[in-house]
Amino acid sequence: MSNPFTDHPNAVNETYGEHMGVAWGVGASLFVASLACFAHGLFPFLFKTTGSRAIVRLYGKVTGRKPDGAGFGDWSGAGV
């Protein structure tokens, strides 16, 4: 029987808890980067590369994960 809470985490070789941690880490990184971007909009001399560095780092982590299991679970340092 299909379980909406575990189907996707299982597809990426993670437990529900591991997947929640990864998702929250990505969300926290994006939240902090968005605050830096808003601050940069007001004060262009602050946080000149913070947003773009966060995007590049997260893109590399997300696209490095393969459904066949290669690259999964290697999220050390993910988050803020």
C-alpha positions in Angstrom: 0.0 0.0 0.0 1.2 3.5 -0.8 2.2 5.8 2.0 2.4 9.5 1.2 4.7 10.1 4.1 7.3 7.6 3.1 7.0 7.0 -0.6 9.2 10.0 -1.6 11.8 9.7 1.2 12.1 6.0 0.2 12.6 6.9 -3.4 15.6 9.0 -2.4 17.0 6.4 0.0 16.2 8.3 3.1 14.0 7.7 6.1 11.2 10.1 6.9 13.3 11.8 9.6 16.3 12.1 7.4 14.3 13.6 4.6 12.7 16.0 7.0 16.1 17.1 8.2 17.4 17.6 4.6 14.3 19.6 3.6 14.5 21.8 6.7 18.2 22.4 6.1 17.5 23.5 2.6 14.6 25.6 3.7 16.7 27.3 6.5 19.5 28.0 4.0 17.0 29.6 1.6 15.4 31.6 4.3 18.8 33.0 5.5 19.8 33.7 1.9 16.6 35.5 1.2 17.1 37.8 4.2 20.6 38.6 2.9 19.1 39.3 -0.5 16.5 41.7 1.0 19.3 43.4 3.0 21.4 43.6 -0.1 18.6 45.3 -2.0 18.5 48.1 0.6 22.2 48.3 1.2 24.1 47.1 -2.0 27.4 47.1 -0.2 26.2 44.3 2.2 26.0 40.6 1.3 27.2 41.0 -2.3 27.6 37.3 -3.0 25.6 35.6 -0.2 22.5 34.8 -2.2 24.2 33.6 -5.3 26.6 31.4 -3.3 23.7 29.8 -1.4 21.9 29.1 -4.7 25.0 27.5 -6.3 25.8 25.4 -3.2 22.2 24.2 -2.8 21.9 23.5 -6.6 25.0 21.3 -6.4 23.6 19.3 -3.5 20.1 18.9 -4.9 21.3 17.9 -8.4 23.9 15.6 -7.1 21.3 13.3 -5.6 20.4 10.4 -7.9 17.3 8.2 -7.6 19.6 5.1 -8.0 21.1 5.9 -4.6 24.3 7.4 -5.7 24.9 10.7 -3.9 22.1 10.2 -1.4 22.5 10.9 2.2 25.6 13.0 1.7 24.2 16.3 3.0 26.9 17.0 5.6 27.0 20.7 6.0 23.6 21.2 4.5 21.7 24.0 6.1 22.7 27.5 7.2 
